[in-house]
């Protein structure tokens, strides 16, 4: 297996339909200023098998360098296990020849492509890459949203949804031009709860030029009390980037109402999965958030972060 470093445009031509948006050339080129240099690598033998986009940061090669996950991009879905094994041997030789000593790779949650990511996880493990984080990801398959939905959620979630429905809450989808309204609610939620918000509105506005986004709000008596910002990250998969409510209105169970309406909306337009993401930092869970996501019917899947130091 040979490693070839190519320019961004060539990489984009080879992998014109990446498996998720964070593996696209456009997204990584847009965020290139966040690292010292971006490398576009192609792995090939008789044909191109895999690719990866790496950012160099403080001497460490990272994928992704500005996203929730990155990792290897397959040229075709049925890439073989031995070809992935060979690619990992090749990248370590390439690193050694270029005097790079450390690499970190954060994979998408397994459900994004169970077969490929399972093979990749096996190959990384057998190549002595260390698992430095193992997060639990939460996702909602929209086939579960039907007339029996309330029977599959936890009892407290069922009560909260009924309470929210009795509170006269209103769910609306905003135009993209109105997105800042949703963002402001998220920012206020983070401020009141003492949590950081990683993107400013200006940064988010630039990002949605590359990634299609949906904005939703919840109203009570014509006052906006909750919102969500959701990216279209892969075919049939959307990802909740931000969602939250104003704590002073939590008695109306706005988050249960918001999640219910979001699931209903995406089921209607035939999105297969709503990825709500992990509720942890460096694998340490926020048990309250984990229980909320499970209570509303989410499935769980592992999300691996790998690291290796080349001696």
C-alpha positions as CSV (number, residue, x, y, z in Angstrom):
1,X,0.0,0.0,0.0
2,X,1.4,3.4,-1.0
3,X,0.7,6.8,0.6
4,X,0.4,9.7,-1.8
5,X,0.2,13.3,-0.5
6,X,-2.0,15.3,-2.9
7,X,-3.4,18.8,-3.2
8,X,-6.8,19.6,-1.8
9,X,-8.5,19.8,-5.2
10,X,-7.2,16.4,-6.3
11,X,-8.3,14.8,-3.0
12,X,-11.8,16.4,-3.5
13,X,-12.0,14.9,-7.0
14,X,-11.1,11.4,-5.7
15,X,-13.5,11.6,-2.8
16,X,-16.2,13.7,-4.3
17,X,-18.9,12.2,-2.1
18,X,-17.4,11.8,1.4
19,X,-19.3,9.6,3.9
20,X,-19.9,12.7,6.2
21,X,-19.4,16.4,5.8
22,X,-16.5,16.6,8.2
23,X,-14.4,14.5,5.8
24,X,-15.0,16.9,2.9
25,X,-12.3,19.1,1.4
26,X,-14.5,22.2,1.6
27,X,-15.1,21.9,5.3
28,X,-11.4,21.2,6.1
29,X,-10.1,23.9,3.8
30,X,-12.4,26.4,5.5
31,X,-11.0,25.5,8.9
32,X,-7.4,25.2,7.8
33,X,-6.4,28.3,9.8
34,X,-7.0,26.3,13.0
35,X,-3.9,24.2,12.5
36,X,-0.3,24.7,11.2
37,X,-0.8,22.7,8.0
38,X,-3.3,20.3,6.4
39,X,-2.3,17.1,4.7
40,X,-4.5,15.3,2.2
41,X,-3.4,11.7,1.9
42,X,-4.5,9.0,-0.5
43,X,-3.8,5.2,0.0
44,X,-3.6,3.1,-3.0
45,X,-2.3,-0.2,-4.4
46,X,-3.9,-1.3,-7.7
47,X,-6.5,1.3,-7.0
48,X,-7.3,4.0,-4.5
49,X,-8.6,2.4,-1.3
50,X,-8.7,5.1,1.4
51,X,-8.0,8.7,2.2
52,X,-7.5,10.8,5.3
53,X,-7.3,14.6,5.9
54,X,-4.9,15.4,8.8
55,X,-4.1,18.7,10.5
56,X,-0.8,19.3,12.1
57,X,-1.1,20.9,15.6
58,X,1.7,21.3,18.0
59,X,3.6,18.4,16.4
60,X,0.6,16.1,16.4
61,X,-1.3,14.9,13.4
62,X,-5.1,15.0,14.1
63,X,-8.2,14.0,12.3
64,X,-10.4,16.0,12.7
65,X,-8.8,19.3,13.7
66,X,-12.0,21.2,13.9
67,X,-15.0,18.8,14.0
68,X,-16.7,16.2,16.3
69,X,-15.2,13.4,14.3
70,X,-13.1,12.7,11.1
71,X,-11.1,9.6,10.3
72,X,-10.4,7.6,7.2
73,X,-12.6,8.0,4.1
74,X,-13.2,4.8,2.0
75,X,-13.1,4.8,-1.7
76,X,-15.9,2.3,-1.8
77,X,-17.8,0.8,1.1
78,X,-16.6,-2.8,0.9
79,X,-12.9,-2.0,1.4
80,X,-11.3,-5.1,2.8
81,X,-9.9,-5.6,6.3
82,X,-6.4,-6.4,4.9
83,X,-6.5,-3.2,2.9
84,X,-7.2,-1.1,6.0
85,X,-4.4,-3.0,7.8
86,X,-2.0,-2.2,5.0
87,X,-3.0,1.5,5.0
88,X,-2.2,1.7,8.7
89,X,1.2,0.3,8.1
90,X,1.7,2.7,5.2
91,X,0.7,5.8,7.2
92,X,3.1,5.0,10.0
93,X,5.9,4.6,7.5
94,X,4.9,8.0,6.0
95,X,4.9,9.6,9.5
96,X,8.3,8.1,10.3
97,X,9.8,9.3,7.0
98,X,8.4,12.8,7.6
99,X,9.5,12.9,11.3
100,X,6.0,13.0,12.7
101,X,5.7,11.1,16.0
102,X,2.1,11.4,17.1
103,X,-1.3,10.9,15.6
104,X,-4.8,11.2,16.9
105,X,-7.9,10.0,15.1
106,X,-11.5,10.5,16.3
107,X,-14.0,8.2,14.5
108,X,-17.7,8.8,13.9
109,X,-20.0,6.9,16.1
110,X,-20.2,3.3,14.9
111,X,-23.8,3.6,13.6
112,X,-22.6,5.9,10.8
113,X,-21.3,2.8,9.0
114,X,-21.3,-0.2,11.2
115,X,-19.3,-2.5,8.9
116,X,-16.6,-0.1,7.8
117,X,-16.1,1.5,11.2
118,X,-16.0,-2.0,12.9
119,X,-13.3,-3.1,10.5
120,X,-11.4,0.2,11.0
121,X,-11.6,-0.1,14.8
122,X,-10.3,-3.6,14.7
123,X,-7.4,-2.5,12.4
124,X,-6.5,0.4,14.6
125,X,-6.5,-1.8,17.8
126,X,-4.4,-4.5,16.2
127,X,-1.9,-1.8,14.9
128,X,-1.4,-0.8,18.6
129,X,-3.3,2.4,18.5
130,X,-4.4,3.3,22.0
131,X,-8.0,4.0,22.8
132,X,-7.8,7.4,24.6
133,X,-11.5,8.1,24.7
134,X,-14.6,5.9,24.4
135,X,-17.7,8.0,24.4
136,X,-21.3,6.8,24.4
137,X,-23.2,8.4,21.5
138,X,-26.9,8.9,21.4
139,X,-29.0,8.8,18.2
140,X,-32.6,8.4,17.4
141,X,-33.6,6.3,14.4
142,X,-36.8,7.9,13.1
143,X,-38.4,4.6,12.3
144,X,-39.1,4.4,16.1
145,X,-41.3,7.5,15.8
146,X,-44.8,6.2,15.1
147,X,-48.1,5.9,16.8
148,X,-46.4,3.8,19.5
149,X,-43.6,6.2,20.3
150,X,-44.9,7.1,23.8
151,X,-44.9,3.4,24.7
152,X,-41.1,3.1,24.1
153,X,-40.0,6.1,26.1
154,X,-39.4,6.1,29.8
155,X,-42.4,6.8,32.1
156,X,-41.0,10.2,33.1
157,X,-40.6,11.2,29.5
158,X,-44.1,10.2,28.7
159,X,-45.4,12.4,31.5
160,X,-43.2,15.3,30.5
161,X,-44.4,15.2,26.9
162,X,-48.0,15.2,27.9
163,X,-47.4,18.1,30.3
164,X,-45.6,20.0,27.5
165,X,-48.5,19.4,25.1
166,X,-50.9,20.8,27.8
167,X,-48.8,23.9,28.2
168,X,-49.7,25.3,24.8
169,X,-46.2,25.2,23.4
170,X,-45.6,26.0,19.7
171,X,-42.9,24.5,17.6
172,X,-41.6,26.4,14.5
173,X,-38.9,26.0,11.9
174,X,-37.1,29.2,11.1
175,X,-35.7,30.4,7.8
176,X,-31.9,30.2,7.6
177,X,-31.9,34.1,7.6
178,X,-33.5,34.0,11.0
179,X,-31.0,31.5,12.5
180,X,-29.5,34.0,14.9
181,X,-32.7,34.0,16.8
182,X,-32.3,30.3,17.6
183,X,-28.6,30.9,18.4
184,X,-29.3,33.6,20.9
185,X,-31.5,31.2,22.9
186,X,-28.7,28.6,22.9
187,X,-26.2,31.3,24.0
188,X,-28.4,32.4,26.9
189,X,-28.9,28.7,27.9
190,X,-25.2,28.2,28.1
191,X,-24.6,31.4,30.0
192,X,-27.2,30.6,32.6
193,X,-25.9,27.1,33.1
194,X,-22.3,28.1,33.1
195,X,-21.3,26.0,30.0
196,X,-19.1,27.3,27.2
197,X,-20.4,27.8,23.6
198,X,-17.7,26.9,21.2
199,X,-18.8,28.8,18.1
200,X,-19.8,32.5,17.9
201,X,-22.7,33.3,15.7
202,X,-20.4,34.7,13.0
203,X,-18.5,31.4,13.0
204,X,-21.6,29.4,12.8
205,X,-23.0,31.6,10.0
206,X,-19.9,31.0,7.9
207,X,-20.1,27.3,8.6
208,X,-23.7,27.0,7.4
209,X,-22.5,28.2,4.0
210,X,-20.8,24.8,3.8
211,X,-23.2,22.6,5.8
212,X,-27.0,22.8,5.3
213,X,-28.6,23.6,8.7
214,X,-32.0,23.7,10.2
215,X,-33.1,26.1,12.9
216,X,-36.1,25.4,15.2
217,X,-37.7,27.3,18.1
218,X,-40.3,26.6,20.8
219,X,-42.7,29.4,21.9
220,X,-44.8,29.9,25.0
221,X,-47.3,32.8,24.8
222,X,-45.3,34.2,21.9
223,X,-42.1,34.2,23.9
224,X,-39.2,32.0,22.5
225,X,-38.2,29.7,25.3
226,X,-36.1,26.9,23.5
227,X,-34.3,26.3,20.2
228,X,-32.2,23.8,18.2
229,X,-29.6,24.1,15.5
230,X,-29.2,21.0,13.4
231,X,-26.7,20.1,10.7
232,X,-27.2,17.8,7.7
233,X,-24.0,15.8,8.1
234,X,-24.5,12.7,6.0
235,X,-27.0,11.0,3.7
236,X,-30.0,10.4,5.8
237,X,-28.4,11.6,9.0
238,X,-28.8,15.0,10.8
239,X,-26.8,16.0,13.9
240,X,-28.0,18.2,16.7
241,X,-25.2,20.8,17.0
242,X,-26.9,22.9,19.7
243,X,-30.2,22.7,21.5
244,X,-31.4,24.0,24.8
245,X,-34.1,26.0,26.7
246,X,-34.3,28.9,29.0
247,X,-34.0,27.4,32.5
248,X,-36.8,29.7,33.9
249,X,-39.3,27.9,31.6
250,X,-38.1,24.3,32.2
251,X,-41.3,23.6,34.2
252,X,-43.1,23.3,30.8
253,X,-40.7,20.4,29.9
254,X,-39.6,22.2,26.8
255,X,-36.8,19.8,26.0
256,X,-39.1,16.9,25.9
257,X,-41.5,18.9,23.6
258,X,-38.6,20.1,21.4
259,X,-37.1,16.6,20.9
260,X,-40.6,15.1,20.2
261,X,-41.3,17.7,17.5
262,X,-37.8,17.4,16.0
263,X,-38.2,13.6,15.7
264,X,-41.6,14.1,14.1
265,X,-40.3,16.7,11.6
266,X,-37.4,14.5,10.4
267,X,-39.5,11.4,10.2
268,X,-41.9,13.2,7.9
269,X,-39.1,14.3,5.5
270,X,-37.6,10.7,5.6
271,X,-34.4,11.4,7.5
272,X,-33.2,8.1,8.9
273,X,-31.3,9.2,12.0
274,X,-31.2,12.2,14.3
275,X,-27.7,12.1,15.9
276,X,-27.9,13.8,19.3
277,X,-24.2,13.1,20.1
278,X,-22.4,12.1,23.3
279,X,-23.1,13.7,26.7
280,X,-19.5,13.4,28.0
281,X,-16.2,15.3,28.1
282,X,-13.1,13.1,27.6
283,X,-15.4,10.0,28.2
284,X,-16.7,11.3,31.6
285,X,-20.5,11.3,31.3
286,X,-23.0,13.9,32.4
287,X,-25.4,11.3,33.8
288,X,-28.4,13.7,33.8
289,X,-28.0,14.4,30.0
290,X,-27.3,10.7,29.3
291,X,-30.5,9.7,31.1
292,X,-32.5,12.3,29.3
293,X,-31.4,11.1,25.9
294,X,-32.0,7.5,26.7
295,X,-35.4,8.4,28.2
296,X,-36.6,9.9,24.9
297,X,-35.9,6.7,23.0
298,X,-32.4,7.2,21.7
299,X,-30.2,4.2,20.8
300,X,-26.6,4.1,22.0
301,X,-23.4,3.4,20.1
302,X,-19.6,3.7,20.9
303,X,-17.5,6.6,19.6
304,X,-13.7,5.9,19.7
305,X,-10.7,8.2,19.8
306,X,-7.4,6.6,18.9
307,X,-3.8,7.8,19.5
308,X,-0.4,6.4,18.7
309,X,3.1,7.6,19.2
310,X,5.6,6.4,16.6
311,X,8.9,5.4,18.2
